Amino acid sequence: MKFDIHNLQTAPEASKPVLAEVEKAYKFIPNLLGVLAESPLAVAAYAQLNGLIQGKSLLTPQEQQAAMLAVSYENSCEYCMGAHCTIAAMARTPGATIQALRNGTSPEDVKTAALVKFTRAVVKQRGWVDEATVNEFLAAGYTRAHLLDVMVIVALKTISNYTNHLAETPLDDAFASQKWTRSN
């Protein structure tokens, strides 16, 4: 099912303010947001949730990106993998960590590995994460608040991953250098 990729001229009126803010912040409107603009609710919810994660999460920007990549890998979202590999590099995530996340393997850093394992378990087990994985996450230095921040990231990426599957969203030129397919 293909969707239109809206811009400021073609988007529904109620979506235009969100797209204008996105364009102001990023200097372009990512294709995902152009697709989400079909629904003023969807584009506003995604933008607001993303802003809340960036502004209020107790996870560092690098940890946020690791969790977003872990969700996107499990959901095989080519668009989000390409986009978040680019954003993770901009957030100064180590290249070896990004490569591990692209490959679906565990990062070398023990704390990041526990975050990624927990995040993947949330997705694979639909929230029914076993006690050992939760305890490993907590033992790595995370708290219950961090655990809930991961839940919010899973919610955000579920919106984008599933939208990209349905819309077959093409990867933006800004993310093209990090293009990803499940076989990578």
NORBELZI-V451463 format. One record per backbone hydrogen bond with DSSP energy under -0.5 kcal/mol. CO is the residue of the C=O (numbers start at 1). NH is the residue of the N-H. If there is no record, write none. Layout:
BEGIN
CO_NH, CO_NH
END
This chain:
BEGIN
4_6, 7_11, 12_15, 12_16, 13_16, 13_17, 15_19, 16_20, 17_21, 18_22, 19_23, 20_24, 21_25, 22_26, 23_27, 28_30, 30_33, 30_34, 31_35, 32_36, 33_37, 34_6, 35_38, 36_39, 36_43, 37_12, 38_40, 39_43, 40_44, 41_45, 42_46, 43_47, 44_48, 45_49, 46_50, 47_51, 48_52, 49_53, 50_54, 51_55, 52_56, 52_57, 53_57, 60_64, 61_65, 62_66, 63_67, 64_68, 65_69, 66_70, 67_71, 68_72, 69_73, 70_74, 71_75, 72_77, 73_76, 76_78, 77_81, 78_82, 79_83, 80_84, 81_85, 82_86, 83_87, 84_88, 85_89, 86_90, 87_91, 88_93, 89_92, 94_97, 94_98, 95_99, 96_100, 97_101, 98_102, 99_103, 100_104, 100_105, 109_113, 110_114, 111_115, 112_116, 113_117, 114_118, 115_119, 116_120, 117_121, 118_122, 119_123, 120_124, 121_125, 122_127, 123_126, 125_128, 127_129, 130_134, 131_135, 132_136, 133_137, 134_138, 135_139, 136_140, 137_142, 138_141, 143_147, 144_148, 145_149, 146_150, 147_151, 148_152, 149_153, 150_154, 151_155, 152_156, 153_157, 154_158, 155_159, 156_160, 157_161, 158_162, 159_163, 160_164, 161_165, 162_166, 163_167, 164_168, 164_169, 167_3, 172_175, 172_176, 173_176, 175_178, 176_179, 181_184
END
